[in-house]
């Protein structure tokens, strides 16, 4: 792919649409875990930063002090366009950090191959026997390698196009856009 500029990006979902969907899944998550004393959130950095920030804010509005956040850094793509395998940084601290009597929600920007969410969920399952849920902004089916579906997602996309914005990037660029778009050049 040639060097990409913002003029090469076609908007799929704007900020208003994203806000509405984040609010929708926050309510669904809160309803599902309402019988627990607390819930662990594990955002996958750096892609989920914008999504988890908005999701956490919505969740806190529904039930202040109920959600605890424990971020992990996970690298699958780096600056490549194909997955380079999943490397999880920080999982060794989860056993000492998580509330092991509470469910955990793994939060990421998108699920495409399913590898990242599967690996992190399996890592959490080794230390906690509580329910592990997943939430993503974008459920992208085009590259799915594992039989796994997110428990919560805002949007779904069936093609293999590259998406950027709202935490998702192209070679490290365009993460900070407040919308989700596809590169169409």
N, C-alpha and C positions, 0 to 999 in steps of 0.2 A: 504494500500500500504506500502511496506517496505521502509526503508530509501533509498532515491534516490541519485545516484551520476551522474556526467556528462556522464559516460559511458552508462547510462540507457536512454540517450536522443538521438533520431534520428532527424537529421536536416530536416526540411521541406522547409525552405526558408533561404538562406544565406544573408549576408549583402548587396551584390551587387543586388540581387533580391529585397530586401527591399528598397534600395535606388531608384531603378528604379520605383517601384510602388508608393513610397512617392512623387517622382517628378511628376508622372502622375496625381495623385489626386490633388496635389498642383496646377497644371495648370488648372485642371477642376474646382476647387474651385474658383481660381482667376478669371476665365472666367465668372463664374456664378454671382459673386458679384462685377463685375467691375464698375457698375453704382452707387455704394455707395461711400460715403466719407471715411468710415472706416468700419471695421468688428471686432466684439468681438469674441475672442477664449476663450472657457472655457475648459481647460484640466482637466480631472478627475485624481487626484493623488491617489495613487502613480503609478499605472499601466501605465499611458500614458506618463510618463516622457520622455522616449527615443523617442517614436513616435512623440510627440508634439514638442520636441526639433528639430528633423529633419524636420518636417512639417513646423514649424514656420520659420526655416532657408530658406527653399525652397520658402515659401510665401514672405518672406522679400526680397529675390533676385528678385522676380517678381515685387513686388511693395513695396519698402521701406517705413516704417512708416505708412502703411495702416492698419495693424493688431494690435489689442490690446489684451493682455492676462490677464485673471482673473481666476486663478486656484481655484478649489474646492477639498476638500478631501471627498471622498465617500467610505464608507465601506460596502461591501456586503458579502464578504467571510471571512475576517480575516484570521485565520490559518486553516479554515475548507475547506472541499471539496464541500460543498453544501452552497448555498446562505443562509445567516442568516437574510435577510431583508436589505433594503437599508437605510443607515444613511448618510445624507448630512451635512457636516460641512462647514460653510462659506457662505451659500446661503443668509443669512441675510444682507450681505454686497453688494450683487449684485446690488440692486436698486440704491445705491449711487456710484457704480463703473462703471457699463456698460454704454456704449453709447446707450441710449434707442431708438435713431433714426436709429440705424444700425442693420443689421442682426447679429445673433449669431451662431457660430459653436461650438457644444459640441464635444470634442475630447476624445476618450478613447482607451485603448489598444485593447479591443475586445468587441463584442456584442455577448453574449450567451443567457441568459434568456431574455434580453432586458429591464430588470427592472431598471438598473442604468440609461441608457440613457433616458428612458421614464420619470423617476422621475425628473431628472435634467431638461429635456426639459419642463416638466409641471411647474417646479419651475420658470424657465425663462419666460414662457408664462404668468405667473401671473403679471409680471412687465413690459413686453414689448410686443407690438403688431407687432413687426417686425418678419421676417422669422427666424425660428430656424432650423438649419441643423445639421446633425450628421456626424462625420467622425471617422472611426475606422481602426486600422491596420488589424484586423481579424474579419470577419463576420462568426461566428460559429453557425450553425443551430441546433446542437444536443440537446440543452436544452431550446430552445425558448419557453417562456411562454406567451409573449405578441405579438400582431400583430403590429410589428414595424420592419422596415428594415432601416439600415443606408443609408444615402444619398450618402456617399462615403466610400469605403473600398478598401484596398490593396489586401487582399487575402480572400478566402472563404474556409470553411471546414465544411463538412456535418456530421462528426462522433462526438462521445462523448469523444474522447481522450483528455487527459489533455495536454495543451500546455504551454511551458515555454520559457523564453528568450525575449529580446527586450522589457522589462517592465513587462512581464507576469511571474508569480511565482508559485512555489509549496511550500506552507507553508512558504512563505517569502524568499525562495531560488531561485537562477538562474535568477533573474530579469535582471541582468547586461550582460547576454550573448548577443553578437551582431548578433545573428541569432534567428529564431524561430524553436523550435523543439518540438517533442512529446515524452512523457514518454512511453516507450514500454515494461517495465518489467511485 
